[in-house]
Amino acid sequence: MTRPRLLGTIATALLLLCALLYAFRDPITGLLGVRIPSGEAAQVQLTLPDGFESHIFAEGLSGPRFMTVGPDGTLFVAERGASRVIALPDRDADGRADEVVVIADGLDRPSSLAFRPGTQELYIGETSRVSRVVLDGLAATAPETVIPNLPTLRVHFTTTILFDAEDRLYVSMGSTCNVCNESDNRLAAVWVYNADGTGGKLFTAGLRNAVGLALNPASGQVWASNNGRDLLGNEVPLETVYALREGADAGWPRCHAGDLPDPEFGTSEGACQGVEAPAVKMQAHSAPLGLTFYQGDMFPADYQGDLFIAFHGSWNRVPPTGYKVVRVPMEAGQVYGPAEDFATGWLLESGDNQGRPTDVTVAADGALLVSDDKGGFIYRIAPAGR
């Protein structure tokens, strides 16, 4: 091969490699535990429904992911970028955190938190394990392992946990890939355990990346947000939320969103037969993460029981989508309307973003809190003057 032709071949290969790295930048950086930003993170003046306003509850955090409110009303946050869990007390009730208190550090990419009902036991979802600390005020015991040896070599490396009212511990882990057949049935699934980590069994299968878990207060049922597969175009598959049932199969990798056969893994007849139908379908590639059902006295009465979902935003769609919080109207624990925008402003007209909504939770006073793991903020949304 002549030198010019060799150089041309090398240049072409480098361009192809760059294109592939860009196309798969989120899965690759997810596997490495880092993220490539798009646009500068900044405090955002949110666009909200009439009568609502927002301000910063906490700032300067390192990758704040999922949150939970403790028995005494204190907010706890999995600060993944700092490998720790923190408490953000608001002792003077002014709607802003007074200080950052470290509860546990040296953790393995902590993503989610859950209090065991009726106790001071705070469980932590780490990539390689589920751990637990016991609180005495804002002092905590050293983390102890409850569920060890979780699979770590997975693109979707978050571990999400939740307790139901019957003291059962739910654990969700995503897939190792965009689309494939997993050899470990703990992956792309939700499992349920006893509180001490024993008795684990498969609860719902076929969930590619169910990052968010929430308890529906009207039914007692666990609901899960699920991120659909990539590389099928801008509009499919739709993102989903499922009301989980024991023994159900959401279909991945052969079927997506309840009715879309996969072009590679769903080629046989009846690929979607018997697949669980989602409770909510939403714009493809929005990346729904944290979700919560509103229970509080601060919002207007018609918000009571409604579902709020944080859209982390797309990495592979043109134009980008997501980067917002949506509201799904509910009645008697059932969906009765499509998702509608509630908080926007993170996504710019240029396509860049100033932050990535990650989780939503209801504060002890009834305000809605939104974590932004890119900007390092936690926003507080409340009726004006509250």
C-alpha positions as a Markdown table, in Angstrom:
| # | Residue | x | y | z |
|---|---|---|---|---|
| 1 | Met | 0.0 | 0.0 | 0.0 |
| 2 | Thr | 1.4 | 3.4 | -0.9 |
| 3 | Arg | 2.1 | 6.0 | 1.8 |
| 4 | Pro | -0.8 | 8.4 | 0.7 |
| 5 | Arg | -3.2 | 5.5 | 0.6 |
| 6 | Leu | -2.1 | 4.3 | 4.0 |
| 7 | Leu | -2.5 | 7.7 | 5.5 |
| 8 | Gly | -5.9 | 8.0 | 3.9 |
| 9 | Thr | -6.9 | 4.7 | 5.4 |
| 10 | Ile | -5.7 | 5.7 | 8.8 |
| 11 | Ala | -7.5 | 9.0 | 8.6 |
| 12 | Thr | -10.7 | 7.3 | 7.6 |
| 13 | Ala | -10.4 | 4.8 | 10.5 |
| 14 | Leu | -9.8 | 7.6 | 13.0 |
| 15 | Leu | -12.8 | 9.5 | 11.8 |
| 16 | Leu | -14.9 | 6.3 | 12.1 |
| 17 | Leu | -13.6 | 5.7 | 15.6 |
| 18 | Cys | -14.4 | 9.3 | 16.6 |
| 19 | Ala | -17.9 | 8.9 | 15.2 |
| 20 | Leu | -18.4 | 5.6 | 17.1 |
| 21 | Leu | -17.1 | 7.1 | 20.3 |
| 22 | Tyr | -19.4 | 10.1 | 20.0 |
| 23 | Ala | -22.4 | 7.9 | 19.2 |
| 24 | Phe | -21.8 | 5.7 | 22.2 |
| 25 | Arg | -20.3 | 8.3 | 24.5 |
| 26 | Asp | -23.0 | 7.9 | 27.2 |
| 27 | Pro | -22.8 | 4.1 | 27.6 |
| 28 | Ile | -19.0 | 4.2 | 27.4 |
| 29 | Thr | -18.6 | 7.0 | 30.0 |
| 30 | Gly | -21.3 | 5.4 | 32.1 |
| 31 | Leu | -19.2 | 2.2 | 32.2 |
| 32 | Leu | -16.2 | 4.3 | 33.2 |
| 33 | Gly | -18.1 | 6.2 | 35.8 |
| 34 | Val | -17.7 | 9.6 | 34.1 |
| 35 | Arg | -19.8 | 11.8 | 31.9 |
| 36 | Ile | -19.1 | 14.1 | 28.9 |
| 37 | Pro | -21.0 | 17.3 | 29.4 |
| 38 | Ser | -22.9 | 19.2 | 26.7 |
| 39 | Gly | -23.1 | 22.9 | 27.4 |
| 40 | Glu | -22.2 | 24.7 | 30.6 |
| 41 | Ala | -24.0 | 23.8 | 33.9 |
| 42 | Ala | -25.7 | 26.8 | 35.4 |
| 43 | Gln | -28.5 | 27.7 | 37.8 |
| 44 | Val | -31.6 | 27.6 | 35.7 |
| 45 | Gln | -34.6 | 29.9 | 35.9 |
| 46 | Leu | -37.2 | 27.3 | 35.5 |
| 47 | Thr | -40.4 | 27.7 | 33.6 |
| 48 | Leu | -43.3 | 26.4 | 35.7 |
| 49 | Pro | -47.1 | 26.4 | 35.7 |
| 50 | Asp | -48.7 | 29.7 | 36.8 |
| 51 | Gly | -48.6 | 30.1 | 40.6 |
| 52 | Phe | -45.4 | 28.2 | 41.1 |
| 53 | Glu | -41.8 | 29.4 | 41.7 |
| 54 | Ser | -38.4 | 27.8 | 42.3 |
| 55 | His | -35.2 | 28.5 | 44.0 |
| 56 | Ile | -32.0 | 26.6 | 44.9 |
| 57 | Phe | -32.3 | 24.4 | 48.0 |
| 58 | Ala | -28.6 | 23.2 | 47.7 |
| 59 | Glu | -25.7 | 23.8 | 45.3 |
| 60 | Gly | -22.1 | 22.9 | 44.8 |
| 61 | Leu | -22.8 | 19.2 | 45.0 |
| 62 | Ser | -21.0 | 16.6 | 43.0 |
| 63 | Gly | -23.3 | 14.5 | 40.9 |
| 64 | Pro | -26.4 | 14.4 | 43.2 |
| 65 | Arg | -28.5 | 11.5 | 42.2 |
| 66 | Phe | -31.5 | 10.1 | 44.1 |
| 67 | Met | -32.9 | 11.5 | 47.3 |
| 68 | Thr | -35.0 | 10.4 | 50.2 |
| 69 | Val | -36.6 | 12.2 | 53.2 |
| 70 | Gly | -35.8 | 10.8 | 56.6 |
| 71 | Pro | -38.2 | 10.2 | 59.5 |
| 72 | Asp | -37.4 | 13.6 | 61.0 |
| 73 | Gly | -37.9 | 15.4 | 57.6 |
| 74 | Thr | -34.2 | 15.8 | 56.8 |
| 75 | Leu | -33.2 | 15.3 | 53.1 |
| 76 | Phe | -30.6 | 12.7 | 52.3 |
| 77 | Val | -28.8 | 12.6 | 48.9 |
| 78 | Ala | -26.7 | 10.0 | 47.1 |
| 79 | Glu | -23.8 | 12.2 | 45.9 |
| 80 | Arg | -22.3 | 9.9 | 43.3 |
| 81 | Gly | -19.6 | 12.2 | 42.1 |
| 82 | Ala | -18.1 | 12.3 | 45.6 |
| 83 | Ser | -18.8 | 8.6 | 46.4 |
| 84 | Arg | -20.8 | 9.5 | 49.5 |
| 85 | Val | -24.2 | 10.0 | 51.0 |
| 86 | Ile | -25.0 | 13.3 | 52.6 |
| 87 | Ala | -27.7 | 14.9 | 54.7 |
| 88 | Leu | -29.0 | 18.4 | 54.0 |
| 89 | Pro | -30.8 | 19.7 | 57.0 |
| 90 | Asp | -33.1 | 22.7 | 56.8 |
| 91 | Arg | -33.3 | 23.5 | 60.6 |
| 92 | Asp | -34.7 | 27.0 | 60.2 |
| 93 | Ala | -37.3 | 25.9 | 57.6 |
| 94 | Asp | -36.4 | 28.6 | 55.1 |
| 95 | Gly | -36.4 | 26.2 | 52.1 |
| 96 | Arg | -32.6 | 26.1 | 51.9 |
| 97 | Ala | -30.2 | 23.6 | 53.2 |
| 98 | Asp | -28.2 | 24.9 | 56.2 |
| 99 | Glu | -25.2 | 22.6 | 55.8 |
| 100 | Val | -23.8 | 19.4 | 54.2 |
| 101 | Val | -23.4 | 16.6 | 56.6 |
| 102 | Val | -21.5 | 13.5 | 55.4 |
| 103 | Ile | -23.3 | 10.3 | 56.4 |
| 104 | Ala | -21.1 | 7.7 | 54.6 |
| 105 | Asp | -18.2 | 8.0 | 52.2 |
| 106 | Gly | -15.9 | 5.9 | 50.2 |
| 107 | Leu | -18.8 | 4.2 | 48.5 |
| 108 | Asp | -19.0 | 2.5 | 45.1 |
| 109 | Arg | -21.0 | 4.9 | 42.9 |
| 110 | Pro | -24.0 | 5.4 | 45.2 |
| 111 | Ser | -27.1 | 6.1 | 43.2 |
| 112 | Ser | -30.2 | 5.6 | 45.4 |
| 113 | Leu | -31.4 | 5.6 | 49.0 |
| 114 | Ala | -34.2 | 4.1 | 51.0 |
| 115 | Phe | -35.2 | 4.1 | 54.6 |
| 116 | Arg | -36.5 | 0.9 | 56.0 |
| 117 | Pro | -40.1 | 1.7 | 57.2 |
| 118 | Gly | -40.4 | 2.5 | 60.9 |
| 119 | Thr | -36.6 | 2.5 | 61.5 |
| 120 | Gln | -33.5 | 4.7 | 61.4 |
| 121 | Glu | -31.9 | 2.3 | 58.9 |
| 122 | Leu | -30.8 | 4.0 | 55.7 |
| 123 | Tyr | -30.1 | 1.6 | 52.8 |
| 124 | Ile | -27.8 | 2.6 | 50.0 |
| 125 | Gly | -27.8 | 1.3 | 46.4 |
| 126 | Glu | -24.2 | 1.1 | 45.2 |
| 127 | Thr | -23.0 | -0.4 | 42.0 |
| 128 | Ser | -21.5 | -3.5 | 43.6 |
| 129 | Arg | -23.7 | -3.9 | 46.7 |
| 130 | Val | -26.6 | -2.7 | 48.8 |
| 131 | Ser | -25.3 | -1.4 | 52.1 |
| 132 | Arg | -26.9 | 0.0 | 55.2 |
| 133 | Val | -26.2 | 2.6 | 57.9 |
| 134 | Val | -28.1 | 3.1 | 61.2 |
| 135 | Leu | -28.7 | 6.8 | 62.1 |
| 136 | Asp | -28.7 | 8.5 | 65.5 |
| 137 | Gly | -29.6 | 12.0 | 64.6 |
| 138 | Leu | -27.2 | 12.8 | 61.8 |
| 139 | Ala | -24.5 | 10.4 | 63.1 |
| 140 | Ala | -24.3 | 7.1 | 61.4 |
| 141 | Thr | -22.7 | 3.7 | 61.8 |
| 142 | Ala | -20.2 | 2.5 | 59.3 |
| 143 | Pro | -21.8 | 1.0 | 56.2 |
| 144 | Glu | -22.4 | -2.7 | 56.4 |
| 145 | Thr | -23.2 | -4.9 | 53.4 |
| 146 | Val | -26.7 | -6.2 | 53.0 |
| 147 | Ile | -26.6 | -7.6 | 49.5 |
| 148 | Pro | -23.0 | -8.3 | 48.2 |
| 149 | Asn | -21.5 | -9.1 | 44.9 |
| 150 | Leu | -23.8 | -7.3 | 42.5 |
| 151 | Pro | -22.7 | -7.4 | 38.9 |
| 152 | Thr | -20.4 | -4.4 | 38.1 |
| 153 | Leu | -19.5 | -4.8 | 34.5 |
| 154 | Arg | -22.6 | -3.2 | 33.1 |
| 155 | Val | -23.2 | -0.1 | 31.0 |
| 156 | His | -26.2 | 0.8 | 33.2 |
| 157 | Phe | -24.3 | 0.6 | 36.5 |
| 158 | Thr | -26.9 | 2.2 | 38.8 |
| 159 | Thr | -28.5 | 0.2 | 41.5 |
| 160 | Thr | -31.9 | 1.5 | 42.6 |
| 161 | Ile | -33.6 | 0.4 | 45.8 |
| 162 | Leu | -37.0 | 0.8 | 47.4 |
| 163 | Phe | -39.0 | -0.6 | 50.4 |
| 164 | Asp | -42.7 | -1.3 | 50.2 |
| 165 | Ala | -45.1 | -1.1 | 53.1 |
| 166 | Glu | -44.6 | -4.8 | 53.8 |
| 167 | Asp | -40.8 | -4.4 | 54.6 |
| 168 | Arg | -39.8 | -5.9 | 51.3 |
| 169 | Leu | -36.7 | -4.5 | 49.6 |
| 170 | Tyr | -36.8 | -4.0 | 45.8 |
| 171 | Val | -33.5 | -3.9 | 43.8 |
| 172 | Ser | -33.3 | -2.8 | 40.2 |
| 173 | Met | -30.3 | -3.1 | 38.0 |
| 174 | Gly | -29.9 | -2.3 | 34.3 |
| 175 | Ser | -28.5 | -4.2 | 31.4 |
| 176 | Thr | -24.9 | -4.7 | 30.4 |
| 177 | Cys | -25.6 | -3.5 | 26.9 |
| 178 | Asn | -27.9 | -1.6 | 24.6 |
| 179 | Val | -29.7 | -4.8 | 23.5 |
| 180 | Cys | -28.7 | -8.4 | 24.2 |
| 181 | Asn | -29.6 | -11.6 | 26.0 |
| 182 | Glu | -28.3 | -11.4 | 29.5 |
| 183 | Ser | -26.8 | -14.5 | 31.2 |
| 184 | Asp | -27.5 | -13.2 | 34.7 |
| 185 | Asn | -31.2 | -12.8 | 35.4 |
| 186 | Arg | -30.5 | -10.2 | 38.1 |
| 187 | Leu | -29.8 | -7.8 | 35.3 |
| 188 | Ala | -32.4 | -5.8 | 33.3 |
| 189 | Ala | -34.8 | -6.8 | 36.0 |
| 190 | Val | -36.2 | -5.9 | 39.5 |
| 191 | Trp | -35.7 | -8.4 | 42.3 |
| 192 | Val | -37.2 | -8.4 | 45.8 |
| 193 | Tyr | -35.5 | -9.4 | 49.0 |
| 194 | Asn | -36.1 | -9.6 | 52.7 |
| 195 | Ala | -34.8 | -6.5 | 54.6 |
| 196 | Asp | -31.7 | -8.5 | 55.7 |
| 197 | Gly | -30.8 | -9.3 | 52.1 |
| 198 | Thr | -31.9 | -12.9 | 52.2 |
| 199 | Gly | -34.6 | -14.6 | 50.1 |
| 200 | Gly | -33.9 | -12.8 | 46.9 |
| 201 | Lys | -36.1 | -13.6 | 43.9 |
| 202 | Leu | -37.0 | -12.2 | 40.5 |
| 203 | Phe | -40.0 | -9.9 | 40.7 |
| 204 | Thr | -40.3 | -8.4 | 37.2 |
| 205 | Ala | -38.1 | -9.2 | 34.1 |
| 206 | Gly | -37.4 | -7.6 | 30.8 |
| 207 | Leu | -36.7 | -4.0 | 32.0 |
| 208 | Arg | -33.7 | -2.7 | 30.1 |
| 209 | Asn | -32.8 | 0.0 | 32.6 |
| 210 | Ala | -35.4 | 0.7 | 35.3 |
| 211 | Val | -33.6 | 3.5 | 37.1 |
| 212 | Gly | -36.5 | 4.9 | 39.0 |
| 213 | Leu | -38.7 | 3.1 | 41.6 |
| 214 | Ala | -41.6 | 4.6 | 43.5 |
| 215 | Leu | -44.5 | 3.3 | 45.6 |
| 216 | Asn | -47.9 | 4.2 | 44.4 |
| 217 | Pro | -49.7 | 5.3 | 47.6 |
| 218 | Ala | -53.2 | 4.5 | 46.3 |
| 219 | Ser | -52.4 | 0.9 | 45.4 |
| 220 | Gly | -49.3 | 0.0 | 47.3 |
| 221 | Gln | -47.8 | -1.1 | 44.0 |
| 222 | Val | -44.2 | -0.4 | 42.9 |
| 223 | Trp | -43.9 | 1.6 | 39.7 |
| 224 | Ala | -40.7 | 1.8 | 37.7 |
| 225 | Ser | -39.4 | 4.2 | 35.0 |
| 226 | Asn | -37.6 | 2.3 | 32.2 |
| 227 | Asn | -35.1 | 3.6 | 29.6 |
| 228 | Gly | -35.7 | 2.0 | 26.1 |
| 229 | Arg | -33.0 | 0.8 | 23.7 |
| 230 | Asp | -31.0 | 3.1 | 21.4 |
| 231 | Leu | -30.2 | 3.2 | 17.7 |
| 232 | Leu | -33.7 | 2.6 | 16.3 |
| 233 | Gly | -34.2 | 6.3 | 15.3 |
| 234 | Asn | -35.5 | 9.4 | 17.0 |
| 235 | Glu | -39.0 | 8.3 | 17.7 |
| 236 | Val | -38.8 | 4.7 | 18.9 |
| 237 | Pro | -39.0 | 2.9 | 21.2 |
| 238 | Leu | -41.1 | 5.1 | 23.5 |
| 239 | Glu | -39.9 | 5.5 | 27.1 |
| 240 | Thr | -42.1 | 3.8 | 29.6 |
| 241 | Val | -43.3 | 3.6 | 33.2 |
| 242 | Tyr | -44.5 | 0.2 | 34.5 |
| 243 | Ala | -46.7 | -0.7 | 37.4 |
| 244 | Leu | -44.8 | -3.8 | 38.4 |
| 245 | Arg | -46.4 | -7.2 | 38.9 |
| 246 | Glu | -44.6 | -10.2 | 40.4 |
| 247 | Gly | -43.8 | -12.7 | 37.6 |
| 248 | Ala | -44.4 | -10.2 | 34.8 |
| 249 | Asp | -42.1 | -9.7 | 31.8 |
| 250 | Ala | -41.7 | -6.3 | 30.2 |
| 251 | Gly | -40.2 | -7.8 | 27.1 |
| 252 | Trp | -36.7 | -6.6 | 26.7 |
| 253 | Pro | -34.7 | -7.4 | 24.5 |
| 254 | Arg | -37.3 | -9.0 | 22.2 |
| 255 | Cys | -40.1 | -6.4 | 22.6 |
| 256 | His | -40.1 | -2.7 | 23.5 |
| 257 | Ala | -42.8 | -0.6 | 25.1 |
| 258 | Gly | -45.2 | -3.5 | 25.1 |
| 259 | Asp | -45.8 | -3.7 | 21.3 |
| 260 | Leu | -42.7 | -3.0 | 19.3 |
| 261 | Pro | -40.7 | -6.2 | 18.2 |
| 262 | Asp | -37.0 | -5.7 | 18.2 |
| 263 | Pro | -35.5 | -5.9 | 14.7 |
| 264 | Glu | -32.8 | -8.2 | 15.9 |
| 265 | Phe | -34.1 | -10.1 | 18.9 |
| 266 | Gly | -37.8 | -10.0 | 18.2 |
| 267 | Thr | -37.9 | -11.5 | 14.7 |
| 268 | Ser | -39.9 | -14.6 | 15.7 |
| 269 | Glu | -43.7 | -14.6 | 15.5 |
| 270 | Gly | -45.4 | -13.5 | 18.8 |
| 271 | Ala | -42.3 | -11.6 | 20.1 |
| 272 | Cys | -44.6 | -9.3 | 22.1 |
| 273 | Gln | -47.1 | -11.9 | 23.1 |
| 274 | Gly | -47.7 | -12.0 | 26.9 |
| 275 | Val | -45.5 | -8.9 | 27.4 |
| 276 | Glu | -46.6 | -6.5 | 30.2 |
| 277 | Ala | -48.1 | -3.3 | 28.9 |
| 278 | Pro | -46.7 | -0.1 | 30.3 |
| 279 | Ala | -48.8 | 2.3 | 32.4 |
| 280 | Val | -47.3 | 5.3 | 30.7 |
| 281 | Lys | -45.6 | 5.9 | 27.3 |
| 282 | Met | -43.5 | 9.0 | 26.7 |
| 283 | Gln | -41.2 | 10.5 | 24.1 |
| 284 | Ala | -38.4 | 8.2 | 23.0 |
| 285 | His | -34.9 | 8.9 | 24.4 |
| 286 | Ser | -36.2 | 11.3 | 27.1 |
| 287 | Ala | -34.4 | 9.1 | 29.7 |
| 288 | Pro | -36.9 | 9.0 | 32.6 |
| 289 | Leu | -35.1 | 8.5 | 35.9 |
| 290 | Gly | -36.5 | 9.4 | 39.3 |
| 291 | Leu | -40.2 | 9.5 | 39.9 |
| 292 | Thr | -42.5 | 10.2 | 42.8 |
| 293 | Phe | -46.2 | 10.4 | 43.6 |
| 294 | Tyr | -47.1 | 13.7 | 45.1 |
| 295 | Gln | -48.3 | 13.5 | 48.7 |
| 296 | Gly | -48.3 | 16.7 | 50.6 |
| 297 | Asp | -50.3 | 19.7 | 51.7 |
| 298 | Met | -48.5 | 22.5 | 49.8 |
| 299 | Phe | -49.6 | 21.9 | 46.1 |
| 300 | Pro | -53.2 | 22.5 | 44.9 |
| 301 | Ala | -55.6 | 19.7 | 45.6 |
| 302 | Asp | -55.7 | 18.5 | 41.9 |
| 303 | Tyr | -52.0 | 17.6 | 42.2 |
| 304 | Gln | -52.6 | 15.1 | 45.0 |
| 305 | Gly | -51.4 | 11.6 | 44.0 |
| 306 | Asp | -50.1 | 12.8 | 40.6 |
| 307 | Leu | -46.9 | 11.2 | 39.2 |
| 308 | Phe | -43.8 | 13.4 | 38.7 |
| 309 | Ile | -40.9 | 12.1 | 36.6 |
| 310 | Ala | -37.4 | 13.6 | 36.0 |
| 311 | Phe | -36.3 | 13.4 | 32.4 |
| 312 | His | -32.5 | 13.2 | 32.3 |
| 313 | Gly | -32.4 | 14.0 | 28.6 |
| 314 | Ser | -31.3 | 12.4 | 25.4 |
| 315 | Trp | -27.7 | 11.8 | 24.3 |
| 316 | Asn | -28.3 | 10.4 | 20.8 |
| 317 | Arg | -31.3 | 12.2 | 19.4 |
| 318 | Val | -31.4 | 15.2 | 17.0 |
| 319 | Pro | -32.9 | 17.5 | 18.1 |
| 320 | Pro | -32.4 | 16.6 | 21.8 |
| 321 | Thr | -35.3 | 15.9 | 24.1 |
| 322 | Gly | -36.0 | 15.6 | 27.8 |
| 323 | Tyr | -34.1 | 17.7 | 30.3 |
| 324 | Lys | -37.3 | 18.5 | 32.3 |
| 325 | Val | -39.8 | 17.3 | 34.9 |
| 326 | Val | -43.2 | 16.1 | 33.7 |
| 327 | Arg | -46.4 | 15.5 | 35.5 |
| 328 | Val | -48.7 | 12.6 | 34.8 |
| 329 | Pro | -52.3 | 13.2 | 36.1 |
| 330 | Met | -53.6 | 10.3 | 38.3 |
| 331 | Glu | -57.0 | 9.5 | 39.7 |
| 332 | Ala | -57.5 | 6.7 | 42.3 |
| 333 | Gly | -54.0 | 5.5 | 41.6 |
| 334 | Gln | -54.5 | 5.1 | 37.8 |
| 335 | Val | -53.2 | 7.3 | 34.9 |
| 336 | Tyr | -56.0 | 9.4 | 33.4 |
| 337 | Gly | -54.0 | 11.8 | 31.2 |
| 338 | Pro | -50.8 | 12.0 | 29.2 |
| 339 | Ala | -47.5 | 13.4 | 30.6 |
| 340 | Glu | -47.3 | 17.2 | 30.6 |
| 341 | Asp | -44.4 | 19.5 | 31.1 |
| 342 | Phe | -44.1 | 20.8 | 34.7 |
| 343 | Ala | -40.6 | 22.2 | 35.0 |
| 344 | Thr | -38.5 | 23.1 | 31.9 |
| 345 | Gly | -35.6 | 25.4 | 31.2 |
| 346 | Trp | -32.6 | 23.1 | 31.3 |
| 347 | Leu | -32.6 | 22.5 | 27.5 |
| 348 | Leu | -31.6 | 25.5 | 25.4 |
| 349 | Glu | -32.8 | 26.3 | 21.9 |
| 350 | Ser | -29.3 | 25.6 | 20.7 |
| 351 | Gly | -29.6 | 22.0 | 21.7 |
| 352 | Asp | -27.1 | 22.4 | 24.6 |
| 353 | Asn | -28.3 | 21.9 | 28.1 |
| 354 | Gln | -27.6 | 23.7 | 31.4 |
| 355 | Gly | -28.3 | 20.7 | 33.6 |
| 356 | Arg | -29.9 | 17.2 | 33.8 |
| 357 | Pro | -32.8 | 16.6 | 36.1 |
| 358 | Thr | -32.2 | 13.3 | 37.9 |
| 359 | Asp | -34.6 | 12.7 | 40.7 |
| 360 | Val | -37.8 | 14.2 | 42.2 |
| 361 | Thr | -39.0 | 13.8 | 45.7 |
| 362 | Val | -41.5 | 15.5 | 48.0 |
| 363 | Ala | -39.9 | 17.4 | 50.9 |
| 364 | Ala | -41.3 | 17.2 | 54.4 |
| 365 | Asp | -43.1 | 20.6 | 54.0 |
| 366 | Gly | -44.7 | 19.5 | 50.7 |
| 367 | Ala | -42.4 | 21.3 | 48.2 |
| 368 | Leu | -41.1 | 19.3 | 45.2 |
| 369 | Leu | -37.3 | 18.8 | 45.2 |
| 370 | Val | -35.4 | 18.1 | 41.9 |
| 371 | Ser | -31.8 | 17.0 | 41.8 |
| 372 | Asp | -29.6 | 18.0 | 38.9 |
| 373 | Asp | -26.5 | 15.8 | 38.7 |
| 374 | Lys | -24.8 | 17.9 | 36.0 |
| 375 | Gly | -25.2 | 21.3 | 37.6 |
| 376 | Gly | -24.8 | 20.0 | 41.2 |
| 377 | Phe | -28.0 | 21.7 | 42.3 |
| 378 | Ile | -31.1 | 20.7 | 44.1 |
| 379 | Tyr | -34.1 | 22.9 | 43.2 |
| 380 | Arg | -37.1 | 23.5 | 45.4 |
| 381 | Ile | -40.4 | 24.1 | 43.6 |
| 382 | Ala | -43.4 | 25.4 | 45.5 |
| 383 | Pro | -46.5 | 27.6 | 45.2 |
| 384 | Ala | -45.4 | 31.3 | 45.1 |
| 385 | Gly | -44.7 | 32.7 | 48.5 |
| 386 | Arg | -44.3 | 29.2 | 50.1 |
